[in-house]
Amino acid sequence: MDTSAELNANGGFIVLTSFCNVVLWGGIYKSLGVLLPTLTDQFTDHTWLTGVVISFIGVSADLSGLFTTLLEDKFGRRRMLILSTLTVNVGLMLVPLATSIVHIAIVLAVVVGPAVGISAVLSKVLLGRHFNKRYTLANGISHTGQVVSLLAFAPMTQLFLDTYGWRGATLLLAGVCLHSVVCPVLVKEEKERYETPPDQHDHKETNSTGMTRVKSCFAHALSTVDLRILREFNFWVVFSCFFGARFPDNAWFLFNISHLQAKGFSPQTSAALCSAASVGYLVGCVMFSPLVDRGFLKCSTGVLISSLLLTLSLAIDPLLHEAWSIAVFTALFGLSSSAMYALTDVLTKELLGRERLTSAFAWSSALGVAAKMLGGFLPGWVYDSSGTYDLAFVIMGAAPAVAAIPLVIGKIWKEI
């Protein structure tokens, strides 16, 4: 597909859909991070427990990604995007009805999380299948949705919380997120250029026994999930980079406001300082796009640079106590984190191919459950044990550098 065909009206709607999905996911998670201290005081005395409960939304989102290929094959990407977006908002409307932390955990894990996971995978697949020559730019633009989630959702949720309490804030959050359902409605689902010929066994299915049908469906499910991708070194290179970005990003979104409050800043100031990351996100999402799209910089090199900058932005945090210095390195965190996320998606397409994007993104999300659980548990546990988040941020900073090692090995291997 040439550049003019990529940048048609449907291409714009696809970018808008992916953009809004990033806004939805980042906004919900950041808003729950703002609500974390209040929910802890309301339902439990343990910060780590509330963090784990909120992280359930990420865990269920990751695991539900494995079913995306089956649902996509059965109902189509556009229909599933619309349905999953609506389901997210229904789940958020149920949260204010909770009377215990267990109720919140169930709603986040069973309703909100799976819907977010399916919509996240499908929106990225739509983007990767439509764009080719300008994929890095389109992917970077979609990731600028984090700017909106950081710049708007943290102070907005804090305002809702101060005015209406946590129940009213959550209900208003659901109303804001409901607007995103318009985007997948506008997308026109494109037919594949080369369609798989129908299986002749389908014509004989009416004469087969029930057990044969079950076995056939099970075999089809296994082939659709694409277990063979787990045997490829390139997949583990991509997943390692994904893990290195997700663990610190998840922990930062969830605990940074609590971390700043522990340093002595007010809730309003903490929310404002977090918004500094939006400046970095805006730059980082598109910083490497012209260089990668035009072939001046390899995508893998951009990932390595981003991982080192991400390590620096977090590892130095224990030495920062002034608001201006925290704002500067928060912006650096946003820049490096967004660049690493955007480039990792591009690297996935380069190493694994366009046709395997659904299974690649789904398996990366499913295996990334460990990153979500670790990000939801470790900082809170460190704080409950030591009274400070400093050690947690050092560990978070080390993760991207360590995760980049397989990519370095892969680059050296190819040169040999």
C-alpha positions as CSV (number, residue, x, y, z in Angstrom):
1,M,0.0,0.0,0.0
2,D,1.5,3.4,-1.0
3,T,1.6,6.4,1.2
4,S,-1.4,8.2,-0.3
5,A,-3.5,5.1,0.2
6,E,-2.4,4.7,3.8
7,L,-3.3,8.3,4.6
8,N,-6.9,8.1,3.4
9,A,-10.0,8.8,5.5
10,N,-10.2,5.3,6.9
11,G,-6.5,5.4,7.8
12,G,-7.2,8.6,9.8
13,F,-10.1,6.9,11.6
14,I,-7.8,3.9,12.4
15,V,-5.2,6.2,13.9
16,L,-8.0,8.0,15.9
17,T,-9.3,4.6,17.2
18,S,-5.8,3.5,18.3
19,F,-5.2,7.0,19.8
20,C,-8.5,6.9,21.8
21,N,-7.7,3.3,23.0
22,V,-4.4,4.5,24.4
23,V,-6.2,7.5,26.1
24,L,-8.8,5.1,27.5
25,W,-6.3,2.6,28.9
26,G,-3.8,5.2,30.3
27,G,-6.6,7.4,31.6
28,I,-8.3,4.6,33.5
29,Y,-5.1,3.3,35.0
30,K,-3.9,6.8,36.0
31,S,-7.2,7.6,37.5
32,L,-7.1,4.5,39.6
33,G,-3.7,5.5,40.7
34,V,-5.1,8.9,41.9
35,L,-7.9,7.0,43.7
36,L,-5.5,4.5,45.3
37,P,-4.8,6.4,48.6
38,T,-8.6,7.0,49.1
39,L,-9.5,3.4,48.3
40,T,-6.8,2.2,50.7
41,D,-8.3,4.4,53.5
42,Q,-11.8,3.3,52.6
43,F,-11.4,-0.5,52.4
44,T,-8.0,-1.6,53.7
45,D,-4.9,-0.4,55.6
46,H,-2.4,-2.0,53.2
47,T,-1.2,0.0,50.2
48,W,0.2,-3.1,48.5
49,L,-3.1,-4.9,48.7
50,T,-5.0,-2.0,46.9
51,G,-2.2,-1.9,44.3
52,V,-2.6,-5.6,43.6
53,V,-6.4,-5.2,43.3
54,I,-6.0,-2.4,40.8
55,S,-3.4,-4.3,38.9
56,F,-6.0,-7.1,38.4
57,I,-7.4,-5.0,35.5
58,G,-4.0,-5.3,33.8
59,V,-3.7,-9.0,34.5
60,S,-7.1,-9.9,33.1
61,A,-6.5,-7.5,30.1
62,D,-3.3,-9.4,29.3
63,L,-4.8,-12.9,29.6
64,S,-7.9,-12.0,27.6
65,G,-5.6,-11.0,24.7
66,L,-5.1,-14.7,23.9
67,F,-8.8,-14.9,23.0
68,T,-8.6,-12.0,20.6
69,T,-7.6,-14.0,17.6
70,L,-10.6,-16.4,18.1
71,L,-13.0,-13.5,18.6
72,E,-11.5,-11.6,15.6
73,D,-11.9,-14.6,13.4
74,K,-15.5,-15.2,14.5
75,F,-17.0,-11.6,14.7
76,G,-14.5,-9.3,13.0
77,R,-12.2,-6.6,14.4
78,R,-14.6,-3.7,14.1
79,R,-17.5,-5.4,15.9
80,M,-15.3,-6.6,18.7
81,L,-13.7,-3.1,19.1
82,I,-17.2,-1.5,19.5
83,L,-18.4,-4.2,21.9
84,S,-15.2,-4.2,24.1
85,T,-15.2,-0.4,24.3
86,L,-18.9,-0.4,25.5
87,T,-18.0,-3.2,28.0
88,V,-15.2,-1.1,29.6
89,N,-17.7,1.7,30.4
90,V,-20.3,-0.7,31.8
91,G,-17.6,-2.1,34.1
92,L,-16.6,1.4,35.3
93,M,-20.3,2.2,36.1
94,L,-20.4,-0.9,38.3
95,V,-17.4,0.2,40.4
96,P,-19.2,2.9,42.5
97,L,-21.7,0.1,43.6
98,A,-18.9,-1.7,45.4
99,T,-19.0,-2.1,49.2
100,S,-15.6,-3.9,49.6
101,I,-12.3,-4.2,47.9
102,V,-13.3,-7.7,46.8
103,H,-16.2,-6.2,44.7
104,I,-13.8,-3.8,43.0
105,A,-11.4,-6.6,42.3
106,I,-14.1,-8.7,40.7
107,V,-15.4,-5.9,38.4
108,L,-11.9,-4.9,37.3
109,A,-10.8,-8.5,36.7
110,V,-14.0,-9.8,35.0
111,V,-15.5,-6.9,33.2
112,V,-13.2,-4.0,32.6
113,G,-9.9,-5.8,32.2
114,P,-10.8,-8.3,29.5
115,A,-12.6,-5.6,27.4
116,V,-9.5,-3.3,27.7
117,G,-7.2,-6.1,26.7
118,I,-9.2,-7.1,23.6
119,S,-9.6,-3.5,22.4
120,A,-5.9,-2.8,22.9
121,V,-4.8,-5.7,20.8
122,L,-7.3,-5.1,18.0
123,S,-6.5,-1.4,17.7
124,K,-2.8,-2.1,17.4
125,V,-3.5,-4.8,14.8
126,L,-5.7,-2.5,12.8
127,L,-2.9,0.1,12.8
128,G,-0.2,-2.4,11.8
129,R,-2.2,-4.0,9.0
130,H,-3.2,-0.7,7.4
131,F,0.1,1.2,7.6
132,N,3.4,0.1,6.0
133,K,5.6,3.0,5.0
134,R,4.4,5.4,7.6
135,Y,3.7,2.8,10.4
136,T,6.3,4.3,12.8
137,L,4.7,7.8,12.5
138,A,1.1,6.4,12.7
139,N,2.0,4.3,15.8
140,G,3.8,7.3,17.4
141,I,0.7,9.5,16.9
142,S,-1.5,6.9,18.5
143,H,0.8,6.7,21.5
144,T,0.4,10.4,22.0
145,G,-2.8,9.4,23.7
146,Q,-0.7,9.0,26.8
147,V,-0.3,12.8,26.7
148,V,-4.0,13.3,27.1
149,S,-4.3,10.6,29.8
150,L,-1.5,12.2,31.8
151,L,-2.3,15.9,31.2
152,A,-6.0,15.6,31.7
153,F,-7.0,12.5,33.6
154,A,-4.8,12.9,36.7
155,P,-5.9,16.4,37.6
156,M,-9.4,15.8,36.4
157,T,-9.8,12.7,38.6
158,Q,-8.3,14.6,41.5
159,L,-10.9,17.3,41.0
160,F,-13.7,14.8,40.7
161,L,-12.4,13.1,43.9
162,D,-12.3,16.3,45.9
163,T,-15.7,17.4,44.7
164,Y,-17.8,14.2,44.6
165,G,-15.9,11.5,46.4
166,W,-14.4,8.3,44.9
167,R,-17.8,6.9,43.9
168,G,-18.9,10.0,42.0
169,A,-15.4,10.4,40.5
170,T,-15.5,6.8,39.1
171,L,-19.0,7.3,37.7
172,L,-17.9,10.5,36.0
173,L,-14.8,8.7,34.7
174,A,-17.1,6.2,33.0
175,G,-19.0,9.0,31.3
176,V,-15.9,10.5,30.0
177,C,-14.6,7.2,28.6
178,L,-17.9,6.4,27.0
179,H,-17.1,9.0,24.2
180,S,-14.4,6.7,22.8
181,V,-17.0,4.3,21.4
182,V,-17.5,6.7,18.5
183,C,-14.1,5.9,17.1
184,P,-14.4,2.2,16.2
185,V,-17.9,3.0,14.8
186,L,-16.2,5.2,12.2
187,V,-13.7,2.6,11.1
188,K,-14.4,0.7,7.8
189,E,-13.2,-2.8,8.2
190,E,-10.9,-3.6,5.2
191,K,-10.9,-7.0,3.5
192,E,-7.6,-8.9,3.5
193,R,-5.8,-8.7,0.2
194,Y,-5.3,-12.5,0.1
195,E,-8.1,-14.5,1.7
196,T,-7.5,-18.0,3.0
197,P,-9.5,-20.5,0.9
198,P,-12.3,-22.2,2.8
199,D,-11.5,-25.5,4.5
200,Q,-13.2,-28.4,2.7
201,H,-13.8,-30.1,6.0
202,D,-16.4,-27.3,6.7
203,H,-18.6,-28.8,4.0
204,K,-18.5,-32.2,5.6
205,E,-19.1,-30.9,9.1
206,T,-22.8,-31.6,9.0
207,N,-22.1,-35.4,8.6
208,S,-19.5,-35.5,11.4
209,T,-20.2,-36.6,15.0
210,G,-20.3,-34.2,17.9
211,M,-16.9,-35.4,19.2
212,T,-15.3,-34.8,15.8
213,R,-16.7,-31.2,15.8
214,V,-15.2,-30.6,19.2
215,K,-11.8,-31.9,18.1
216,S,-12.0,-29.8,15.0
217,C,-12.9,-26.6,16.9
218,F,-10.1,-27.3,19.4
219,A,-7.5,-27.9,16.7
220,H,-8.7,-24.7,15.0
221,A,-8.3,-22.7,18.2
222,L,-4.8,-24.0,18.8
223,S,-3.8,-23.0,15.2
224,T,-5.3,-19.6,15.6
225,V,-3.6,-18.9,18.9
226,D,-0.2,-19.6,17.1
227,L,1.7,-21.5,19.8
228,R,4.7,-21.8,17.4
229,I,5.6,-18.2,17.9
230,L,6.8,-19.0,21.4
231,R,9.6,-21.1,19.9
232,E,11.1,-18.1,18.0
233,F,14.0,-16.1,19.3
234,N,12.7,-12.9,17.7
235,F,9.5,-13.1,19.7
236,W,11.4,-13.3,23.0
237,V,13.5,-10.3,21.9
238,V,10.4,-8.3,21.4
239,F,8.8,-9.6,24.6
240,S,11.8,-8.7,26.7
241,C,11.7,-5.1,25.4
242,F,8.0,-5.0,26.1
243,F,8.5,-6.3,29.6
244,G,11.2,-3.7,30.2
245,A,8.8,-0.9,29.3
246,R,5.7,-2.3,30.9
247,F,6.9,-3.1,34.4
248,P,8.3,0.4,35.3
249,D,5.5,2.1,33.4
250,N,2.8,0.2,35.2
251,A,4.4,0.8,38.6
252,W,4.9,4.5,37.9
253,F,1.3,5.1,36.8
254,L,0.0,3.3,39.9
255,F,2.4,4.6,42.6
256,N,4.0,7.8,41.5
257,I,1.4,10.1,43.1
258,S,1.6,8.2,46.3
259,H,5.4,8.4,46.0
260,L,5.3,12.2,45.6
261,Q,3.0,12.5,48.5
262,A,5.4,10.5,50.6
263,K,8.1,13.0,49.7
264,G,6.0,15.7,51.2
265,F,4.1,17.2,48.2
266,S,0.4,17.9,48.4
267,P,-2.1,15.8,46.3
268,Q,-2.7,18.7,43.9
269,T,1.0,19.3,43.4
270,S,1.7,15.6,43.0
271,A,-0.9,15.4,40.2
272,A,0.5,18.5,38.6
273,L,4.1,17.1,38.6
274,C,2.8,13.9,37.0
275,S,1.5,16.0,34.2
276,A,5.0,16.9,33.3
277,A,5.4,13.4,31.8
278,S,2.9,14.5,29.1
279,V,5.4,16.8,27.6
280,G,7.9,14.0,27.3
281,Y,5.3,11.6,25.9
282,L,4.4,14.1,23.2
283,V,8.1,14.4,22.1
284,G,9.0,10.7,22.6
285,C,6.1,9.3,20.5
286,V,7.2,11.1,17.3
287,M,10.9,11.7,18.0
288,F,12.2,8.7,16.2
289,S,9.4,8.4,13.6
290,P,11.1,10.5,10.8
291,L,14.4,8.8,11.3
292,V,13.0,5.2,11.3
293,D,10.5,5.7,8.5
294,R,13.2,7.2,6.2
295,G,15.8,4.5,7.1
296,F,18.3,6.9,8.9
297,L,18.0,5.0,12.2
298,K,17.3,1.3,12.8
299,C,14.3,0.6,15.0
300,S,16.3,-1.7,17.3
301,T,18.9,1.1,17.9
302,G,16.0,3.5,18.9
303,V,14.8,0.9,21.3
304,L,18.2,0.6,23.0
305,I,18.5,4.4,23.3
306,S,15.0,4.6,24.8
307,S,15.7,1.9,27.3
308,L,18.9,3.6,28.6
309,L,17.1,6.9,29.0
310,L,14.2,5.2,30.8
311,T,16.7,3.6,33.2
312,L,18.3,7.0,33.9
313,S,15.0,8.7,34.5
314,L,13.9,6.3,37.2
315,A,17.2,5.2,38.9
316,I,18.1,8.9,39.7
317,D,14.7,9.5,41.5
318,P,16.0,8.9,45.1
319,L,18.3,11.9,44.7
320,L,15.5,14.3,43.6
321,H,13.7,16.4,46.2
322,E,13.0,19.7,44.4
323,A,9.9,20.2,42.4
324,W,11.7,21.4,39.3
325,S,14.2,18.5,39.2
326,I,11.3,16.0,39.6
327,A,9.5,17.7,36.8
328,V,12.5,17.5,34.5
329,F,13.1,13.8,35.0
330,T,9.4,13.0,35.0
331,A,9.4,14.5,31.5
332,L,12.4,12.4,30.6
333,F,10.5,9.3,31.9
334,G,7.6,10.2,29.6
335,L,9.8,10.7,26.6
336,S,11.7,7.5,27.0
337,S,8.7,5.3,28.0
338,S,6.6,6.5,25.1
339,A,9.4,6.1,22.6
340,M,10.1,2.6,23.8
341,Y,6.5,1.5,23.6
342,A,6.0,2.9,20.1
343,L,9.3,1.5,18.8
344,T,8.6,-1.9,20.3
345,D,5.4,-2.2,18.3
346,V,7.3,-1.3,15.2
347,L,10.0,-3.8,16.1
348,T,7.3,-6.5,16.5
349,K,6.1,-6.0,12.9
350,E,9.7,-5.9,11.6
351,L,10.8,-9.2,13.3
352,L,7.6,-11.2,13.2
353,G,5.7,-9.9,10.1
354,R,2.4,-8.3,9.4
355,E,0.3,-11.5,9.4
356,R,1.3,-12.5,12.9
357,L,0.6,-9.2,14.6
358,T,-2.5,-10.4,16.4
359,S,-0.8,-13.5,18.0
360,A,2.4,-11.5,18.7
361,F,0.6,-8.7,20.5
362,A,-1.7,-11.2,22.3
363,W,1.1,-13.4,23.6
364,S,3.2,-10.4,24.6
365,S,0.3,-9.1,26.6
366,A,-0.5,-12.5,28.2
367,L,3.1,-13.2,29.2
368,G,3.4,-9.6,30.4
369,V,1.1,-10.5,33.3
370,A,4.2,-10.9,35.5
371,A,5.1,-7.2,34.7
372,K,1.7,-6.0,35.7
373,M,1.6,-8.1,38.9
374,L,5.2,-7.0,39.8
375,G,4.4,-3.4,39.1
376,G,1.3,-3.6,41.3
377,F,2.9,-5.4,44.2
378,L,6.6,-4.4,44.5
379,P,6.5,-0.6,45.1
380,G,3.7,-0.9,47.6
381,W,5.4,-3.8,49.4
382,V,8.7,-1.8,49.5
383,Y,6.9,1.2,50.9
384,D,5.1,-0.8,53.6
385,S,8.4,-2.4,54.6
386,S,10.7,0.7,54.6
387,G,8.4,3.7,54.6
388,T,9.9,5.0,51.2
389,Y,9.6,4.2,47.5
390,D,13.3,4.9,46.7
391,L,14.4,1.3,46.4
392,A,11.4,0.5,44.3
393,F,12.2,3.2,41.8
394,V,15.8,2.0,41.6
395,I,14.6,-1.5,40.7
396,M,12.1,-0.1,38.2
397,G,15.0,1.8,36.6
398,A,17.2,-1.3,36.3
399,A,14.5,-3.2,34.4
400,P,14.7,-1.6,31.0
401,A,18.5,-1.9,30.8
402,V,18.4,-5.6,31.8
403,A,15.5,-6.3,29.4
404,A,17.5,-4.8,26.5
405,I,20.2,-7.6,26.8
406,P,18.4,-10.1,24.4
407,L,18.1,-7.3,21.8
408,V,21.9,-6.6,22.1
409,I,22.6,-10.3,21.8
410,G,20.4,-10.5,18.7
411,K,22.2,-7.6,17.0
412,I,25.6,-9.1,17.7
413,W,24.4,-12.5,16.5
414,K,23.3,-11.1,13.2
415,E,26.6,-9.2,12.8
416,I,28.5,-12.5,13.3
